[in-house]
Amino acid sequence: MPRPMDRSERFRRIDRMLNAGTTTFAALQEALGISRAQLKRDLAYLRERFNAPIEYDRDAGGYRFGKPLAGPRYELPGLWFSAEEAHALLTMHQLLKGLDGEILGPHFEPLLARLRAVLGSGDHSWEEVENRIRVIPIGRREAKVAHFGVAAGALLKRKRLRIRHYNRAEDRETEREVSPQRLVHYRDNWYLDAWCHLRQDLRSFAVDAIRDAHLLDERAKDVPKAELDEYLAAGYGIFAGRKLEWATLKFTSAAARWVAAQRWHPKQRARVDKDGSYLLELPYADDRELVMEILKFGPEVEVLAPAGLRKRVAERLRAAAKRYG
């Protein structure tokens, strides 16, 4: 169920729709998801407080902006970004700044300038916006700009790539020839989804773990989008696989206040029990990331199924407790 818009978002939506042309009352009400009475109050507020030249066109059967009214010029104050828009703009600005370097920097500077113009619209400079609204990256691992640039180039040119990749779990490096399919920014880190010609299957490689990368002349193998989505987006987290299992997690009523507001997976199933606990079911192909996520909740969560996942979490908890005697 979509969250209701706050008033500032509704004003922005009304402003956009009326700027686009004559709009019916019903279209406004449907777009905003509010009652007739609330919409009437919003229109009256815009007229009275912001001097908005909103008028009803009987011939067209809808509302529109007319000629400017006497008095202060109509303008919505400040930055009327929604939470999602502000996050998207600032995150994109931060990403592009993070990719600044001798290879990519000159190409991204024009786009950075455009973003700064958007962020700095209204009464504020973009520096003030960045100072007052923060996007704080947690857990970011630094990837070498040169390796990111080679990977992006191979992806867009549809060429194969030879990489030397560090496997942190096994503490060793491997040489791979891959056909890049997608670059994914996930939890503040970049991953390259690619067809691995060694394993003859799809794999995800952390870009920050690429120690060396060379563009090859051979044409990249193209994997259909549907197959990519089935393999790489079917289960929880960044670790992919073709065989899915379903995890059932039971959170305490205290943890439920936070967990129920989170979206763990597009296909998740959830319900609240009579005692206030929260049951969450979600698919996964590889449990590494899911185990780490479960451990973050400590005693506030219990793995009910499957048995293998329950056992692995229990073993990790016992090992952790042992360190503390």
Buried (B, 14 or more C-beta within 10 A) or exposed (E): EEEEBEEBBBBBBBBEBBEEEBBEBEEBBEBBEBEEEBBEEBBEBBBEEBBBBBBEEEEEEBBBBEEEBEEEEBEBEEBBBBEEBBEEBBBBBBBBEBBBBEBBBEEBEEEBEEBBEBBBBBEBEBEEBBEEBEBEEEEBEEBBBBBBBBBBBBBEEEBBBBBBBBEEEEEEEEEBBBBBBBBBEEEBBBBBBBBBBEEEEBBBBBBBBBEBBEBBEEEBBEBEEEEBEBBBEBBBBBBBBEEBBBBBBBBBEEBBEEBEEEEBBEBBEBEEEEEEBBBBBBBBBBBEBBBEBBEEBEEBBBBBBBEEBBEBBEEBBEEEEEEEE
